[in-house]
Amino acid sequence: MKLTNAIGLLFTVLTTANPFPLLGLSSGLGLTVVSRRKHHSIESLYGKSDLAKRGGIFATSAQLTDFGQYTGCVIVQDEPEVYSHVNADETWTFLDRGAWVDVKDGYVSCTQFQTVDLPV
């Protein structure tokens, strides 16, 4: 069966390249990511938006919205290192303990987990 469920992944993103502003605007941009374990680059998802400034996409957290009971997603980047996950039980996460992180080179991957009843 094809997985046609989609999730919306919401990043809290700063609209300036300065990760430590005195005054900063942050906004959420909801995107639909098909849950087939495909790697969706954050740059391809957010790179053309008004959130991409001066070559970076800065975020502090990620939130899963509009999802199925068994949906799970990971947000991964090598440098700076980011590994965060969200699912139906944990729908929100910091990317790096709340610090601003340039996630332009990272990716998002989502899937639908299946449950199996094991004999007792």
Secondary structure, 3 states (H helix, E strand, C coil): CCCCCEEEEEEEEECCCCCCCCCCCEEEEEEEEECCCCCEEHHHHHCCCCCCECCECEEEEEEEECCCCCEEEEEEECCCCEEEEEECCCCEEECCCCCCEECCCCEEEEEECCCCCCCC
